[in-house]
Amino acid sequence: MQGLQQAIMRRPPRGNGTGERGENFTTPIVAASTTNVAVLPTGAPTSGGCWVTFKATVDCFIRWGRAASPTVAAATTSDYPLTADQEEEFWITFPDDANFSVIRETADGTLNRFRSDG
C-alpha cells in the first residue's frame, strides 16, 4: 500500500517509445464497441496499480474489465462518459481494471492514454 504522498504524486510522462511510464497508447473509437483493449499494452505494475491518463478526441463511453475475462462491449446508455479533449486520470488496479471497451457517441475518433505516475 502506498502512503498518501505517493498516492497523490503525479510525475511528468516520459517520451513516446521508451517502453516505460509515459508511453502513449491509442485506440480507435468507432460505432461498434472496441473490446478487450489492454490499458497498458507493454505491461502493468506487478502489484497494486498506477495512475493512467485518458484523453479522447470525441465524446465516448468506456467500460473497464478484468484481464482474465473478456470485457463486455461498452454502451452509450450505461457506461462512463469521457468528454472530447478533456484529460481524465484514473487509478487503475491490476488485474481488475486491466482491459477496457470503448464506443463513440456520434463520430469516430481516438482514445489516447499513458501511465502518468512516477
C-alpha positions as CSV (number, residue, x, y, z in Angstrom):
1,M,0.0,0.0,0.0
2,Q,1.3,3.5,-0.9
3,G,1.5,6.3,1.5
4,L,-0.5,9.5,0.9
5,Q,2.4,11.3,-0.7
6,Q,3.0,8.6,-3.3
7,A,-0.7,8.2,-4.0
8,I,-1.1,11.9,-4.9
9,M,2.3,12.4,-6.6
10,R,2.0,12.9,-10.3
11,R,5.2,12.9,-12.3
12,P,5.7,14.1,-15.8
13,P,5.3,11.4,-18.6
14,R,8.4,10.2,-20.5
15,G,8.7,10.4,-24.2
16,N,6.9,8.0,-26.6
17,G,8.6,4.8,-27.4
18,T,10.6,4.5,-24.2
19,G,8.7,1.4,-23.1
20,E,8.2,2.8,-19.6
21,R,5.9,5.2,-17.8
22,G,4.6,7.9,-20.2
23,E,4.5,5.8,-23.4
24,N,1.4,6.9,-25.3
25,F,-1.1,4.3,-26.5
26,T,-4.0,4.9,-28.9
27,T,-7.2,3.0,-29.6
28,P,-9.8,3.9,-32.3
29,I,-13.2,4.9,-31.1
30,V,-15.9,3.7,-33.6
31,A,-19.6,3.0,-33.9
32,A,-19.2,-0.7,-32.8
33,S,-17.6,-1.1,-29.3
34,T,-13.9,-1.9,-29.4
35,T,-13.5,-4.6,-26.7
36,N,-10.8,-6.2,-24.7
37,V,-8.2,-3.5,-25.1
38,A,-5.2,-3.6,-22.7
39,V,-5.0,-0.4,-20.7
40,L,-1.1,-0.7,-20.8
41,P,-0.2,-3.0,-23.7
42,T,3.5,-3.1,-22.8
43,G,2.9,-4.2,-19.2
44,A,1.4,-3.2,-15.9
45,P,2.8,-2.9,-12.4
46,T,3.3,-6.3,-10.8
47,S,1.3,-5.3,-7.7
48,G,-1.3,-2.6,-6.8
49,G,-2.0,-0.1,-9.5
50,C,-0.9,3.1,-11.2
51,W,-2.4,6.4,-12.5
52,V,-3.3,6.3,-16.1
53,T,-4.5,9.5,-18.0
54,F,-7.1,9.1,-20.7
55,K,-7.9,11.7,-23.4
56,A,-10.5,11.1,-26.2
57,T,-10.7,13.1,-29.4
58,V,-14.5,12.7,-29.4
59,D,-17.2,12.1,-26.8
60,C,-17.3,8.4,-26.0
61,F,-18.2,5.8,-23.3
62,I,-15.8,3.5,-21.6
63,R,-16.1,0.3,-19.5
64,W,-13.3,-1.4,-17.6
65,G,-12.9,-5.1,-17.0
66,R,-10.5,-7.8,-15.7
67,A,-7.6,-9.1,-17.7
68,A,-8.5,-12.7,-17.2
69,S,-12.0,-12.5,-18.7
70,P,-13.4,-10.8,-21.9
71,T,-14.6,-7.2,-21.3
72,V,-18.3,-6.6,-22.1
73,A,-18.9,-4.2,-25.0
74,A,-19.3,-0.6,-24.0
75,A,-22.7,1.0,-24.2
76,T,-23.8,4.6,-24.7
77,T,-26.6,4.2,-22.2
78,S,-24.8,2.8,-19.2
79,D,-21.0,3.3,-19.3
80,Y,-18.7,6.0,-18.1
81,P,-18.7,9.1,-20.4
82,L,-15.5,10.6,-21.5
83,T,-15.7,14.1,-22.9
84,A,-13.8,15.1,-26.0
85,D,-10.4,16.8,-25.4
86,Q,-10.6,16.5,-21.6
87,E,-7.9,14.6,-19.8
88,E,-9.2,12.2,-17.1
89,E,-6.8,10.4,-14.7
90,F,-7.8,7.1,-13.1
91,W,-6.1,4.9,-10.5
92,I,-6.1,1.6,-12.5
93,T,-5.6,-1.6,-10.5
94,F,-4.4,-4.8,-12.0
95,P,-5.8,-7.2,-12.9
96,D,-9.2,-5.7,-12.0
97,D,-9.1,-2.8,-14.5
98,A,-6.5,-4.1,-16.9
99,N,-8.8,-4.1,-20.0
100,F,-11.5,-1.8,-21.3
101,S,-14.1,-1.4,-24.0
102,V,-14.9,2.0,-25.7
103,I,-17.6,3.2,-28.1
104,R,-18.2,6.6,-29.7
105,E,-21.2,8.8,-29.1
106,T,-21.6,10.4,-32.6
107,A,-18.3,10.5,-34.5
108,D,-15.2,8.3,-34.9
109,G,-12.1,9.3,-33.0
110,T,-9.2,8.1,-31.0
111,L,-8.6,7.4,-27.3
112,N,-5.1,8.2,-26.1
113,R,-3.7,7.0,-22.7
114,F,-0.5,6.9,-20.9
115,R,0.8,6.0,-17.5
116,S,1.0,9.2,-15.5
117,D,2.5,8.3,-12.2
118,G,6.2,8.1,-11.3
